[in-house]
Amino acid sequence: MSRLKVSAVPVLSDNYVWLITNPDTGETAAVDPSVGDPVLDEVATEGLRLTQILNTHWHPDHTGGNQGIKAATGAPITAPAEAQKVSSVDRIVSEGDRVTIAGADAVVWDIPAHTAGHVAYYFEDEGMIFVGDTMFAMGCGRLFEGTAEQMYSNMQRIAALPDDVRIYCGHEYTLANARFALHAEPENQDVARRLEQVSEMRERGEVTLPTTVAQERATNPFVRALDVEEFARLRSEKDSFR
Protein backbone atom coordinates (compact mmCIF):
# COMPACT_ATOMS: atom_id res chain seq x y z
CA MET A 1 0.00 0.00 0.00
CA SER A 2 1.23 3.48 -0.86
CA ARG A 3 2.38 5.55 2.06
CA LEU A 4 2.37 8.74 0.01
CA LYS A 5 -0.63 10.99 -0.49
CA VAL A 6 -1.27 12.41 -3.96
CA SER A 7 -3.63 15.33 -4.51
CA ALA A 8 -4.61 17.41 -7.52
CA VAL A 9 -4.40 21.18 -7.89
CA PRO A 10 -6.57 22.10 -10.90
CA VAL A 11 -5.10 25.04 -12.85
CA LEU A 12 -5.57 26.79 -16.19
CA SER A 13 -8.45 25.29 -18.17
CA ASP A 14 -7.77 21.58 -17.68
CA ASN A 15 -4.28 21.02 -16.21
CA TYR A 16 -3.54 19.21 -12.99
CA VAL A 17 -0.52 19.89 -10.82
CA TRP A 18 0.01 16.79 -8.72
CA LEU A 19 1.25 17.17 -5.16
CA ILE A 20 3.05 14.11 -3.79
CA THR A 21 3.17 14.31 0.01
CA ASN A 22 4.75 12.24 2.73
CA PRO A 23 2.11 12.48 5.50
CA ASP A 24 4.69 11.77 8.20
CA THR A 25 6.95 14.69 7.35
CA GLY A 26 4.85 17.05 5.24
CA GLU A 27 7.55 16.90 2.56
CA THR A 28 5.87 17.57 -0.78
CA ALA A 29 6.82 17.50 -4.46
CA ALA A 30 4.92 19.38 -7.17
CA VAL A 31 4.65 17.59 -10.52
CA ASP A 32 4.37 19.76 -13.65
CA PRO A 33 3.43 23.09 -12.07
CA SER A 34 1.80 25.18 -14.79
CA VAL A 35 1.60 28.20 -12.52
CA GLY A 36 2.97 28.90 -9.08
CA ASP A 37 0.47 30.74 -6.90
CA PRO A 38 -2.30 28.10 -6.71
CA VAL A 39 0.30 25.50 -5.79
CA LEU A 40 1.85 27.67 -3.11
CA ASP A 41 -1.61 28.50 -1.76
CA GLU A 42 -2.55 24.82 -1.52
CA VAL A 43 0.69 23.93 0.21
CA ALA A 44 0.21 26.76 2.72
CA THR A 45 -3.43 25.84 3.37
CA GLU A 46 -2.54 22.20 4.04
CA GLY A 47 0.52 23.05 6.14
CA LEU A 48 2.93 21.22 3.84
CA ARG A 49 6.59 21.77 2.95
CA LEU A 50 7.19 22.01 -0.78
CA THR A 51 10.68 20.61 -1.22
CA GLN A 52 10.84 19.45 -4.86
CA ILE A 53 9.60 20.28 -8.35
CA LEU A 54 9.33 17.58 -11.03
CA ASN A 55 8.75 18.12 -14.74
CA THR A 56 7.82 15.43 -17.25
CA HIS A 57 8.46 17.59 -20.33
CA TRP A 58 9.25 21.12 -21.44
CA HIS A 59 5.85 22.53 -22.43
CA PRO A 60 5.09 25.82 -20.63
CA ASP A 61 1.80 24.51 -19.22
CA HIS A 62 3.92 22.00 -17.28
CA THR A 63 6.86 24.23 -16.34
CA GLY A 64 5.46 27.77 -16.07
CA GLY A 65 5.32 27.75 -12.29
CA ASN A 66 8.85 26.42 -11.78
CA GLN A 67 10.67 29.67 -11.12
CA GLY A 68 8.01 31.23 -8.90
CA ILE A 69 7.79 28.14 -6.72
CA LYS A 70 11.55 27.81 -6.53
CA ALA A 71 11.92 31.48 -5.57
CA ALA A 72 9.33 31.08 -2.81
CA THR A 73 10.49 27.74 -1.41
CA GLY A 74 14.00 27.00 -2.65
CA ALA A 75 12.73 23.68 -4.04
CA PRO A 76 15.12 22.21 -6.63
CA ILE A 77 13.82 21.33 -10.09
CA THR A 78 14.22 17.82 -11.51
CA ALA A 79 13.45 17.50 -15.21
CA PRO A 80 14.51 16.07 -18.57
CA ALA A 81 17.20 18.02 -20.41
CA GLU A 82 14.67 19.55 -22.81
CA ALA A 83 13.16 21.59 -19.96
CA GLN A 84 16.31 23.72 -19.85
CA LYS A 85 15.03 25.73 -22.80
CA VAL A 86 12.18 27.15 -20.69
CA SER A 87 13.40 26.80 -17.10
CA SER A 88 16.41 26.39 -14.89
CA VAL A 89 16.95 22.74 -13.97
CA ASP A 90 18.87 21.54 -10.94
CA ARG A 91 18.94 17.86 -11.85
CA ILE A 92 18.60 16.49 -15.37
CA VAL A 93 17.18 12.97 -15.52
CA SER A 94 16.65 10.32 -18.17
CA GLU A 95 15.98 6.59 -18.57
CA GLY A 96 17.04 4.50 -15.59
CA ASP A 97 17.86 7.37 -13.23
CA ARG A 98 16.50 7.00 -9.73
CA VAL A 99 15.18 9.88 -7.67
CA THR A 100 14.01 10.16 -4.06
CA ILE A 101 10.74 12.08 -3.87
CA ALA A 102 9.03 12.85 -0.56
CA GLY A 103 11.02 10.01 0.96
CA ALA A 104 10.08 7.44 -1.70
CA ASP A 105 12.05 6.01 -4.59
CA ALA A 106 11.11 6.45 -8.26
CA VAL A 107 12.72 5.36 -11.50
CA VAL A 108 12.74 7.58 -14.58
CA TRP A 109 11.45 6.33 -17.93
CA ASP A 110 12.12 7.94 -21.29
CA ILE A 111 8.76 8.07 -23.10
CA PRO A 112 9.27 10.35 -26.13
CA ALA A 113 6.71 11.26 -28.80
CA HIS A 114 4.59 14.07 -27.34
CA THR A 115 7.95 15.82 -26.91
CA ALA A 116 11.34 14.44 -27.84
CA GLY A 117 12.60 14.25 -24.24
CA HIS A 118 9.42 13.42 -22.30
CA VAL A 119 9.93 11.32 -19.15
CA ALA A 120 7.77 9.54 -16.60
CA TYR A 121 8.37 8.92 -12.90
CA TYR A 122 7.48 5.39 -11.81
CA PHE A 123 7.18 4.69 -8.08
CA GLU A 124 7.45 0.90 -8.11
CA ASP A 125 6.90 0.36 -4.39
CA GLU A 126 4.07 2.89 -4.27
CA GLY A 127 2.29 1.49 -7.33
CA MET A 128 1.98 4.74 -9.25
CA ILE A 129 3.41 6.46 -12.31
CA PHE A 130 3.31 10.10 -13.43
CA VAL A 131 3.12 10.20 -17.21
CA GLY A 132 2.57 13.87 -18.06
CA ASP A 133 1.03 14.18 -21.52
CA THR A 134 1.99 10.75 -22.86
CA MET A 135 -0.97 8.65 -21.74
CA PHE A 136 -4.32 10.05 -20.68
CA ALA A 137 -7.29 8.23 -19.25
CA MET A 138 -8.73 6.51 -22.35
CA GLY A 139 -6.36 8.47 -24.60
CA CYS A 140 -2.82 9.49 -25.46
CA GLY A 141 -0.90 12.66 -26.20
CA ARG A 142 -0.48 14.26 -29.60
CA LEU A 143 2.64 13.43 -31.56
CA PHE A 144 4.25 16.87 -31.54
CA GLU A 145 7.92 15.83 -31.60
CA GLY A 146 7.92 12.10 -32.16
CA THR A 147 6.47 9.18 -34.07
CA ALA A 148 3.54 6.81 -33.84
CA GLU A 149 6.03 3.99 -33.29
CA GLN A 150 7.42 5.74 -30.23
CA MET A 151 4.03 6.50 -28.74
CA TYR A 152 2.68 3.01 -29.38
CA SER A 153 5.73 1.62 -27.62
CA ASN A 154 5.02 3.94 -24.69
CA MET A 155 1.41 2.73 -24.48
CA GLN A 156 2.52 -0.90 -24.45
CA ARG A 157 5.21 -0.26 -21.84
CA ILE A 158 2.81 1.44 -19.44
CA ALA A 159 0.12 -1.17 -20.07
CA ALA A 160 2.58 -3.93 -19.12
CA LEU A 161 2.69 -2.66 -15.53
CA PRO A 162 0.64 -4.44 -12.84
CA ASP A 163 -3.13 -3.95 -13.07
CA ASP A 164 -3.43 -1.81 -9.95
CA VAL A 165 -0.72 0.72 -10.77
CA ARG A 166 -2.26 4.20 -10.67
CA ILE A 167 -1.57 6.45 -13.66
CA TYR A 168 -1.42 10.20 -13.06
CA CYS A 169 -1.88 12.26 -16.23
CA GLY A 170 -1.42 15.96 -16.89
CA HIS A 171 -4.91 16.96 -18.04
CA GLU A 172 -8.60 16.41 -17.44
CA TYR A 173 -9.35 14.98 -20.89
CA THR A 174 -11.22 11.87 -19.79
CA LEU A 175 -14.73 12.77 -20.97
CA ALA A 176 -13.62 13.76 -24.47
CA ASN A 177 -11.41 10.68 -24.66
CA ALA A 178 -14.26 8.43 -23.53
CA ARG A 179 -16.48 9.76 -26.31
CA PHE A 180 -13.79 9.00 -28.87
CA ALA A 181 -13.17 5.57 -27.35
CA LEU A 182 -16.84 4.67 -27.80
CA HIS A 183 -16.63 5.90 -31.40
CA ALA A 184 -13.56 3.71 -31.93
CA GLU A 185 -15.02 0.65 -30.16
CA PRO A 186 -18.84 0.98 -30.24
CA GLU A 187 -19.34 -2.62 -29.05
CA ASN A 188 -17.04 -2.28 -26.02
CA GLN A 189 -19.33 -2.36 -23.00
CA ASP A 190 -16.49 -1.42 -20.64
CA VAL A 191 -16.08 1.81 -22.59
CA ALA A 192 -19.81 2.51 -22.55
CA ARG A 193 -19.97 2.03 -18.78
CA ARG A 194 -16.92 4.17 -18.21
CA LEU A 195 -18.31 6.97 -20.39
CA GLU A 196 -21.46 7.02 -18.27
CA GLN A 197 -19.43 7.05 -15.06
CA VAL A 198 -17.09 9.79 -16.24
CA SER A 199 -19.99 11.93 -17.47
CA GLU A 200 -21.56 11.77 -14.02
CA MET A 201 -18.26 12.58 -12.31
CA ARG A 202 -17.68 15.65 -14.47
CA GLU A 203 -21.23 16.87 -13.89
CA ARG A 204 -20.36 16.84 -10.19
CA GLY A 205 -17.05 18.62 -10.88
CA GLU A 206 -14.99 15.63 -9.75
CA VAL A 207 -11.46 14.77 -10.84
CA THR A 208 -11.51 11.62 -13.00
CA LEU A 209 -7.87 10.74 -12.29
CA PRO A 210 -5.86 8.76 -11.49
CA THR A 211 -6.73 5.93 -13.79
CA THR A 212 -5.27 2.43 -13.49
CA VAL A 213 -3.44 0.09 -15.81
CA ALA A 214 -6.38 -2.33 -15.71
CA GLN A 215 -8.83 0.39 -16.72
CA GLU A 216 -6.65 1.46 -19.62
CA ARG A 217 -6.19 -2.06 -20.90
CA ALA A 218 -9.97 -2.43 -20.97
CA THR A 219 -11.02 0.94 -22.34
CA ASN A 220 -8.17 2.88 -23.97
CA PRO A 221 -8.23 2.36 -27.75
CA PHE A 222 -4.63 3.49 -28.08
CA VAL A 223 -3.49 0.82 -25.63
CA ARG A 224 -5.76 -1.76 -27.25
CA ALA A 225 -4.52 -1.12 -30.80
CA LEU A 226 -3.17 -4.34 -32.25
CA ASP A 227 -0.20 -2.73 -34.01
CA VAL A 228 1.46 0.57 -34.86
CA GLU A 229 -0.61 0.98 -38.01
CA GLU A 230 -3.88 0.77 -36.10
CA PHE A 231 -2.51 3.10 -33.45
CA ALA A 232 -1.46 5.68 -36.08
CA ARG A 233 -4.89 5.53 -37.72
CA LEU A 234 -6.61 6.11 -34.38
CA ARG A 235 -4.29 8.96 -33.45
CA SER A 236 -4.91 10.67 -36.80
CA GLU A 237 -8.67 10.17 -36.42
CA LYS A 238 -8.65 11.55 -32.88
CA ASP A 239 -6.87 14.72 -34.04
CA SER A 240 -9.98 15.75 -35.99
CA PHE A 241 -12.68 14.08 -33.87
CA ARG A 242 -15.44 16.35 -32.55
N, C-alpha and C positions, 0 to 999 in steps of 0.2 A: 504494500500500500504506500502511496506517495506521502511523504511527510511535508512536502511543500504545498503552499496554497497558491493558486493562480487565479487572478481576477482581471477583468476587462475594463479598460478605460475607453469608452467610445469617443472618437474625435473626428473632426472633419465631417464628411457626409456619410462615410461607411467604414472608416478605418477602426481597428482596435489596437490599442497599445496594451500589451500583456504585462502585468506585474507578477513576477515570481517572488514569493515571500517565504522566508523561513519563519514560521510562527514562534519558534523558541527565541530567536534573536532579533526579529524585526528586520533583518537584512533583506533588501529587496533589489531585484534587477528589473529594469524596464526594457521590454523587447520592442524594437521598431517604433520609437517615439516620433510621431509625426510633428507634434507641437509640444512645447514644454509645460506651459502653465497648468493645463488640466491634470497632467501627471503629477506635478509638484503639489497641486491642491489635494489630490487624492492621497498622496503619501502623507501629507501633513494631517489630513482629516483622520486617517487611520493610525497615526502615530508610528509610522514606519521609518526605516532608514534606507534611503535610496543609495546603493553603493556600487551599482554597475549599470551600464548601458550596453545592450546587444543590438546589432543590426544584422538582418539577413541579406540585404542587398542595398544598392546605392540610391534608389529612387527617393526623391525629396519627401514624399509622403510616408517614408519610413525612417528618415534621418533628420527631418527638419527641426526636431526638438533637441537634438544632441547637444549643441553648444550651450543652449540656455540651461538645460538640466545640469550639464557639467559645471557651468559657472556657479550655479546655485548650490551644488552638492559636492563637487569635486570627484564625482563618479567617473571612472575611466571608461573608455569606449572600446568595445571589442567588436570587430567587423571584418568582412572580407576586404581584400585590397582595393576593390573597385570603389568602396565607400570613401576613399581618400580624396576623390575628385569633388566631393560635396561636404566633407566633414574632416576634422582631425580624427585620427584613430590612434589609440594607445596600444592596442594589440591586434595585429592582423592574423586572421585564422583561415585555415583551409582544411581540406579532407584529412581526417585522422587526428587532427589536433584535439586535445582534451582541455576543457575549461572547468573551473570550479565556480558555480553560480549559486549564491545564497546557501552555501555550504554543501551543495550537491554537485555531482560530477556529470558532465555532458560531453559527448563526442560530436565533432563537427563533420558534416557531410557536404561535399560539393554537389549542388543540384542545379546546374546551369540550364538556361533556355529562356526563362522570363528575362533575366539579365545574364551576362556572360559569367559573372562571378558569384552568383547567388549561392548562399549556404543555408543549411538547417542546423539546428541544435537538438540533438537526440539525447534525452535523459533516460538511459537504459534502465537504471534501478527505479526510477520514478514512473516509468511507463508513459512517457509523453515526448512529443517532438514538436518543435516550432518551425514551421515550413514557409513563413512569409507569404509570398505570392506565387508559390509553385503549385501546391495543391490547395483547392478550396473544398468545402463541403459540397459534394456532388459536382465538382468542377475542377478546372485547372487554370493556371495563368496563361496569359497571352505570350506568344513567342516573339518577344521584342528583340532579343539579341542571341537567339539560339535556334535550334532545329526541332522538328517534330521527333526525330530519333532521340534527342537528348531528353525531351520532356516525357516521352513515353517510357524511357528508361527510369526517369525519376518516379513516375507513377507506379511502376512495377516494384521499384526498390522500397518505396514507402508501404505499398500494399503487402509486401512480404514480411512486415513486422507482425508481432503477435496481435491477435484480434482486439485485445482490450487497450492497446496503446492509444492514447488521446492525441489528436492532431489539432494543433492551434494554428489557425490561418490568419492572414492579415486583414481580411475584409469581411463584412456582412453581405455576402453574395448568395446565400443559401437559397432564398426563395426563387430568384431568377435562375439559378442553376438547376433547381428542382423542376422548374417548368421546362427547361431544355431537356433535362434527363427523361421526362415523361414523353416529350416529342421524339427523342432518340430511341426510347424503349417503351412504346405504348402498352405492351403486354406485361411489363414488369410491375407486379403488385407491390413489391417492396418500395419502388419509387413512388407509386400512387399513394401509398400510406404515408410515406415520408413527406410528400408534398402537402398533404392535408395537415400533418402535424406541424410542419414548418410554417404554413400559412397561419395557423392558429397562434403559434408562438409570436410571429411578427405582429399580428393584430394586437397582441398584449404588450408589444414593445420589448420582448425578451430576446436575449442573445442566443443564437442558434448554435454556438460553438462552445466547447470543442466538439469535433466529431470523433469517430473512432475508426480504426482500420477495418473492423468488421462492417460498419455501416458503409464505408466507401467501397469495399469489395462488392457489396450487395446493390448499391444504388448509384455509383459514380460511373457514367458511361466512358469516361476517359481512362479509368482504371480497368474497366471491363472490356475495353477494346481488345480484339484478338491479336492485332499486329499493328505495326507502325502505320501502315496504309490506312487502316480503319481509324486509328487515332487522328491522323492528319486530316482525314475527311471530316470527322466530328469537330475538330478544332476550327477548321475553316467554316463549317456550317454555323458553329456557335458565334463566330465573329460577326455574323450578320443576322442572327436570330433575334426576333422581337416578340 
